[in-house]
Amino acid sequence: MDTCWAGRGTLIGSMVPPTDPWYEDLTGLYPHDLAKARSLLAEAGKTGVTVRLRVPTLPYALSCAQVVKSQLEQAGFRVNLDQLEFPAAWLTTVFTNADYDMSIVAHVEPRDMGAVFGNPTYYTRYNNPAFRQALAAADQGTATQQVQEMKRAARLLSQDAAADWLFLLPNLTVADKGITGLPKNAISESFDLSACRRWLGPEDVHGRRSRQRAALIMIQRLIERSAVLVASLAESSILVFAFMALLPGDPARVALGVNASD
């Protein structure tokens, strides 16, 4: 997390974020142990085996893929890293066809543990009846039983190493200075702005007053220029009619031409 995402995020070790009532810190189930990883790989006769790490072209995936690739190679794997254009190529190759050995993708939908791992035909291809049983019991039980069964389901996922949860992506929000009330955690797909407020400090108040003064001056100048324009038009009209009255001849005859009859 420090290397690939500048230390921003939370280590959780499971599919459950700390904002859920059935969260447990399961990062200790499989601590980083390079010597043990090499030993297990050799015991399985798989030292030097090639795995395909196929990741979407998303910033977090590309950054973390380099770290994961390096760690796997230190353990004795050979890693082919494929960057698949997202969404089209990744969705077709990994999500639809499950043509991959490993991938990295963020699941940002709330409480989607059952959706991602509860269906054996889903792209993760995880198939554990005990896990599905725990999910069903959580749906049918009391609030207390729900928490217990969801904890059991999450622990099953981690124990089976159905996935390796690198870290929980942070909820980063960029806002102007003085904005308060922004949600700290993203626990749904909506973004609640009802509590947002803007605090006006001395600098902001001074700036607002300056803008108000500038606007008033502009309006005053527009009024002055409009008054001058009206006066100029009135003066021009008076001069035109005065000249027409002083000039000899009949304006009507001039307009009719020399061939007009009496």
HELIX and SHEET records of a PDB file:
HELIX    1   1 LEU A   34  GLU A   43  1                                  10    
HELIX    2   2 PRO A   59  ALA A   75  1                                  17    
HELIX    3   3 ALA A   88  TRP A   90  1                                   3    
HELIX    4   4 LEU A   91  THR A   96  3                                   6    
HELIX    5   5 MET A  113  PHE A  117  1                                   5    
HELIX    6   6 PRO A  129  GLN A  140  1                                  12    
HELIX    7   7 ALA A  143  GLN A  159  1                                  17    
HELIX    8   8 PRO A  202  LEU A  246  1                                  45    
HELIX    9   9 PRO A  251  LEU A  256  1                                   6    
SHEET    1   A 2 THR A  50  PRO A  56  0                                        
SHEET    2   A 2 ARG A  78  LEU A  84  1                                        
SHEET    1   B 2 ILE A 179  THR A 180  0                                        
SHEET    2   B 2 ARG A 197  ARG A 198 -1                                        
END                                                                             
